[in-house]
Amino acid sequence: MAVKFTFESQTEIYYMLKALNQTQWCVENGLLEMDRKSLKGFQTLRKKFADFALENP
């Protein structure tokens, strides 16, 4: 399943990646809980978005 991201500017990409990374930090530090299925889906989305951000500097 392909994921398609559309953004108006690099600033939007930056803030989206920042939000995903901060959410991951909260999960890792026990401030936010997710069940295994949700966590796996979130981590997959975060990885795909990070790859997208690297491909679109």
LOKOL-351375 format. One record per atom (N, C-alpha, C, CB): residue in three letters; atom name; z, x, y. Coordinates in steps of 0.05 Angstrom, whole numbers, m for minus. Each point is the difference from the previous one (the first is absolute). Glycine has a CB too. Layout:
<pts>
type,atom,c3,c1,c2
ala,CA,Z,X,Y .
...
</pts>
This chain:
<pts>
type,atom,c3,c1,c2
met,N,0,17,m24 .
met,CA,0,m17,24 .
met,C,0,18,25 .
met,CB,24,m37,m25 .
ala,N,m44,34,41 .
ala,CA,m2,16,24 .
ala,C,17,m12,23 .
ala,CB,m47,14,m14 .
val,N,58,3,29 .
val,CA,16,m9,23 .
val,C,m16,7,25 .
val,CB,44,7,m25 .
lys,N,m47,m26,43 .
lys,CA,m15,5,24 .
lys,C,19,m3,24 .
lys,CB,m43,m17,m21 .
phe,N,44,38,37 .
phe,CA,16,0,24 .
phe,C,m18,0,24 .
phe,CB,37,25,m24 .
thr,N,m30,m41,45 .
thr,CA,m15,m1,25 .
thr,C,20,3,23 .
thr,CB,m36,m29,m21 .
phe,N,32,49,38 .
phe,CA,18,5,22 .
phe,C,m17,4,26 .
phe,CB,35,20,m31 .
glu,N,m23,m27,53 .
glu,CA,m13,3,26 .
glu,C,1,29,10 .
glu,CB,12,m47,10 .
ser,N,9,62,m18 .
ser,CA,2,27,11 .
ser,C,17,18,m19 .
ser,CB,m3,m19,47 .
gln,N,2,45,m42 .
gln,CA,16,19,m15 .
gln,C,30,m6,4 .
gln,CB,m37,34,4 .
thr,N,44,m44,19 .
thr,CA,28,m7,6 .
thr,C,11,m21,m20 .
thr,CB,m7,11,49 .
glu,N,m10,m31,m55 .
glu,CA,8,m20,m19 .
glu,C,4,12,m28 .
glu,CB,m24,m35,27 .
ile,N,6,53,m34 .
ile,CA,3,14,m26 .
ile,C,26,15,m1 .
ile,CB,m51,3,m4 .
tyr,N,57,12,25 .
tyr,CA,24,16,2 .
tyr,C,25,m18,m4 .
tyr,CB,m23,33,31 .
tyr,N,25,m55,m16 .
tyr,CA,23,m17,m2 .
tyr,C,3,m14,m27 .
tyr,CB,m3,m7,49 .
met,N,m20,0,m61 .
met,CA,2,m12,m27 .
met,C,10,20,m20 .
met,CB,m38,m30,11 .
leu,N,28,55,m10 .
leu,CA,10,21,m18 .
leu,C,29,6,5 .
leu,CB,m46,19,m3 .
lys,N,54,m19,28 .
lys,CA,28,5,7 .
lys,C,18,m22,m12 .
lys,CB,m15,24,43 .
ala,N,6,m49,m41 .
ala,CA,16,m22,m10 .
ala,C,2,1,m31 .
ala,CB,m15,m28,39 .
leu,N,m7,35,m52 .
leu,CA,1,3,m29 .
leu,C,19,23,m8 .
leu,CB,m47,m18,m3 .
asn,N,46,40,17 .
asn,CA,17,23,m6 .
asn,C,30,m7,5 .
asn,CB,m38,31,11 .
gln,N,43,m45,11 .
gln,CA,28,m8,6 .
gln,C,11,m19,m21 .
gln,CB,m9,7,49 .
thr,N,m8,m25,m58 .
thr,CA,8,m19,m22 .
thr,C,6,16,m25 .
thr,CB,m28,m37,20 .
gln,N,11,56,m27 .
gln,CA,5,17,m23 .
gln,C,27,15,2 .
gln,CB,m50,5,m7 .
trp,N,55,5,31 .
trp,CA,25,14,5 .
trp,C,24,m18,m5 .
trp,CB,m23,30,34 .
cys,N,21,m55,m24 .
cys,CA,22,m19,m4 .
cys,C,4,m6,m30 .
cys,CB,m11,m21,45 .
val,N,m11,18,m60 .
val,CA,3,m5,m28 .
val,C,13,24,m14 .
val,CB,m41,m28,1 .
glu,N,32,52,6 .
glu,CA,12,25,m13 .
glu,C,29,3,7 .
glu,CB,m45,21,2 .
asn,N,54,m30,21 .
asn,CA,28,3,9 .
asn,C,17,m24,m5 .
asn,CB,m17,31,34 .
gly,N,7,m50,m50 .
gly,CA,15,m23,m8 .
gly,C,5,m21,22 .
gly,CB,21,29,m31 .
leu,N,m36,m28,53 .
leu,CA,3,m20,21 .
leu,C,m17,m24,m4 .
leu,CB,10,37,31 .
leu,N,m28,m36,m50 .
leu,CA,m18,m22,m6 .
leu,C,m5,0,m30 .
leu,CB,m23,2,46 .
glu,N,25,m25,m58 .
glu,CA,m4,m2,m29 .
glu,C,m25,m15,m6 .
glu,CB,49,2,m8 .
met,N,m63,7,m13 .
met,CA,m24,m14,m10 .
met,C,1,0,m30 .
met,CB,m28,14,41 .
asp,N,18,m35,m53 .
asp,CA,m2,1,m29 .
asp,C,m22,19,m8 .
asp,CB,17,m48,m4 .
arg,N,m17,56,m21 .
arg,CA,m19,21,m9 .
arg,C,m29,m7,6 .
arg,CB,32,11,m36 .
lys,N,m40,m36,31 .
lys,CA,m28,m8,5 .
lys,C,m7,2,30 .
lys,CB,3,m31,m40 .
ser,N,15,21,57 .
ser,CA,m5,2,29 .
ser,C,m1,29,9 .
ser,CB,22,m45,6 .
leu,N,m3,61,m16 .
leu,CA,1,28,8 .
leu,C,m26,15,m9 .
leu,CB,50,m1,m4 .
lys,N,m59,m4,m20 .
lys,CA,m24,12,m9 .
lys,C,m24,m8,17 .
lys,CB,18,1,m47 .
gly,N,m20,m27,53 .
gly,CA,m22,m9,18 .
gly,C,2,12,28 .
gly,CB,m1,m42,m26 .
phe,N,25,44,36 .
phe,CA,4,12,27 .
phe,C,m9,29,m1 .
phe,CB,38,m32,10 .
gln,N,m29,47,m30 .
gln,CA,m7,28,m1 .
gln,C,m30,5,m3 .
gln,CB,45,9,m20 .
thr,N,m58,m27,5 .
thr,CA,m29,2,m3 .
thr,C,m14,m5,26 .
thr,CB,4,m15,m48 .
leu,N,5,m6,62 .
leu,CA,m11,m6,27 .
leu,C,4,24,19 .
leu,CB,8,m49,m8 .
arg,N,16,59,8 .
arg,CA,7,23,18 .
arg,C,m18,24,m6 .
arg,CB,47,m16,3 .
lys,N,m52,22,m29 .
lys,CA,m17,22,m7 .
lys,C,m29,m5,8 .
lys,CB,30,10,m39 .
lys,N,m40,m34,35 .
lys,CA,m27,m7,8 .
lys,C,m3,2,30 .
lys,CB,m5,m30,m40 .
phe,N,25,21,54 .
phe,CA,m2,1,29 .
phe,C,1,29,11 .
phe,CB,21,m46,2 .
ala,N,m4,62,m15 .
ala,CA,2,28,8 .
ala,C,m27,14,m5 .
ala,CB,50,0,m10 .
asp,N,m62,m6,m12 .
asp,CA,m27,12,m6 .
asp,C,m20,m9,21 .
asp,CB,11,1,m49 .
phe,N,m10,m27,56 .
phe,CA,m18,m11,20 .
phe,C,4,15,27 .
phe,CB,1,m45,m23 .
ala,N,24,48,30 .
ala,CA,7,13,26 .
ala,C,m11,29,0 .
ala,CB,41,m29,5 .
leu,N,m39,43,m27 .
leu,CA,m9,27,m2 .
leu,C,m31,2,2 .
leu,CB,40,12,m27 .
glu,N,m53,m33,17 .
glu,CA,m30,0,0 .
glu,C,m10,m9,27 .
glu,CB,0,m10,m48 .
asn,N,17,m1,66 .
asn,CA,m9,m10,26 .
asn,C,17,11,22 .
asn,CB,m15,m42,m22 .
pro,N,12,69,27 .
pro,CA,16,12,20 .
pro,C,m7,m8,29 .
pro,CB,5,38,m31 .
</pts>
